[in-house]
């Protein structure tokens, strides 16, 4: 697939905001499996957060909280 839109549209329609945040938390955890979050992973996660309509402040707070726990 070239676009994430077809996948994220279904996620957006099916999940509540708390469920979307949990989904994104799981994605961030997978991205951190190697112990770091590189710029490409950070960009993709931000894009997914936007496409499933997670407020930017919520995404940044979640990401920073998880990154802090990997300190």
C-alpha positions, 0 to 999 in steps of 0.5 A: 500500500502506498497510503496509510489513509485506507488503514487509518480511516478504519481505525479512526472509525472503530476506536474511541480516543482512549482506545486510539491512545492505547493503540498508539502506545503499543505502536510506540512501544514496538518502535522502541524495541531497539531502545531508540526512536529514530526520526523516521519512526517519529515521523511515521508515528506522528503521521499515524496520530494525525490520521486517526485524529489524536490531538497533537498535545495528547500524542506528544505527551504520550510519546514523551511519557513512554520515552521517559520510561525508557530513559 
